[in-house]
Amino acid sequence: MMKAVGYQQSLPSSDKEALQDITLPIPQVSGQDLLVEVQAVSVNPVDTKVRQRASPDTGQWKVLGWDAVGIVKAVGPEAGLFKVGDRVWYAGDISRSGSNAQYQLVDERIVGTAPKTVGCAEAAALPLTAITAWEMLFDRLQVAVGKGANNKSLLIIGAAGGVGSIMVQLARCLTNLTVIGTASRPETKSWLEELGSHHVINHRQSLSEQLSREGIDGVDYVVSLTNTEEHLTEIIKSIRPQGKFGLIDDPASLDVMALKQKSLSLHWEFMFTRALFSTEDMVAQHVLLNELAELIDQGLIKTTMGQNFGKINANNLLKAHQLIESQAAKGKIVLEGF
C-alpha cells in the first residue's frame, strides 16, 4: 500500500474533506508505463478546477497532481527510454491518477530526465507550465528557434504567472523576438524585467496605446494566458495583419469573426492533448523536457518556485488550493516528501 491524497466528492477548499489522507494499492506497471516514486510535486490552477468540477465514481478516490519529480522504480515491458533508478520529471496525463501519491504510473513518452543542478522541489515547479509555454511558442505559433536577425515581436498577457514566467525566459533564450509582457503591480513588473522582458505594459490599461507609446507598431504574436474575453478587442487592435493569436484559458465566448479582417490565426494550447489522444508525436514532450533540463543545468532558465508548503499531505495541499483560489500566489507552490 502507499500514502496518497484524494477525495470522493467535489467540495470547496474550506471543507476539511475536500482533500483527505488515504492509502491505496501501489499500481502495477505495464506497457510503456513507468512506476515513479514521487519525491516532490507542485500545485497548479488545474488541480483546483478539477477538484471543483469532477467527482470520481461512487466509492472511488480521485487523486490530483500534474507536476512531479521522482525516481523510476519499475518499467513496463514496452518501455525503453528509462531504467530503474533514473530521476525523472513530468506533468502527467489529466485522464489518469495524479502525482499526489507515493507512487504513480506515467507513460514514458511524456517523461524527461530531471535537471541535475536543482533540487526536487525547484524542479517540480516547472513541467506543466514549461510544457505549456514551449508547445505554445514552438508547436502552436511555430516561432522560429534561433538568434537570426528579425523584427518580430511577442506580447504575453498575464506574463508574470507560471506559464508566462517560463515563456518569457524561453523566448529570450531561444529566439530573437522582442518580448513584451503585461503586469499590473510593481513587484510583478520587476519580476518580468528580471526574467528578460524587453518591455512591460499594464493589462489594466489600453494595450494598443501603451505599445504605441513604447514605439511598437503592432506585434506579430499575442499569447493570452488569462482574461482573454476582457482583452480581445485590444488584442485584435495590437496584432499585425496575418499575425498569430494563442490562448490557454477558458473564455465563455470568443468572437472569432473579429479575426477575419486581419487574417489572424487562432491557436489553442492544452498541454494534455498529446497524452489524452496518444498522438503520433506524443514523445515530443519527452524530448522538450530533456532540452529544458539542459537549459536549466546551463543556467539559462531558472525555476519559478515561490513557496514550499512542506510534506505532501491533505492539510498542506488544501492550503495550497486555497492560496491558488485566492489568486494571491506568487510563483509556484511546491510540496516535498511524504
Salt bridges, closest charged atoms under 4 A:
ASP33 OD2 - ARG96 NH2 2.71
GLU37 OE1 - LYS73 NZ 3.28
ASP67 OD2 - LYS332 NZ 3.17
ASP86 OD1 - LYS83 NZ 3.06
ASP107 OD2 - ARG109 NH2 2.80
GLU135 OE1 - ARG140 NH2 3.54
GLU135 OE2 - ARG274 NH1 2.75
ASP139 OD2 - ARG274 NH1 3.03
GLU187 OE2 - ARG185 NE 2.94
GLU193 OE2 - LYS189 NZ 2.71
GLU194 OE2 - LYS302 NZ 2.57
GLU214 OE1 - HIS199 ND1 3.00
ASP220 OD2 - ARG240 NH1 3.00
GLU234 OE2 - LYS237 NZ 3.49
ASP250 OD2 - LYS49 NZ 3.66
GLU269 OE1 - ARG140 NE 2.79
ASP281 OD2 - ARG274 NH2 2.82
GLU325 OE2 - ARG51 NH1 2.81
